[in-house]
Amino acid sequence: MVRLLLSLIFVFCLFEVGCGGNGALASFDVDQTTQTFVQKILYNNKVDIIFIVDNSSSMQQHQNSLSQQIPALVAALQGL
């Protein structure tokens, strides 16, 4: 019983110290602040494209297909 009473007194003392000693609950309010940031974003629409082409004879049909498709690719990229 004495041990329980001492424990309660200890907890009460901790509460008093933690709350500023006046028994009132501590306030942790933070001042409300609003800030507006403006940033101008510039986009770079330039790109480098590298094609690595297998020049073995077994890839000839794919090379021809690629060379025929390049103008359409360039036109599509210029339209962006």
RANORRA-V690212 format. One record per pair of residues at least 24 apart in sequence whose ideal C-beta (glycine too) atoms are under 6 Angstrom apart, sorted by the first residue. I is the first residue (numbers start at 1). J is the second residue. If there is no record, write none. Layout:
{{I J} {I J}}
This chain:
none
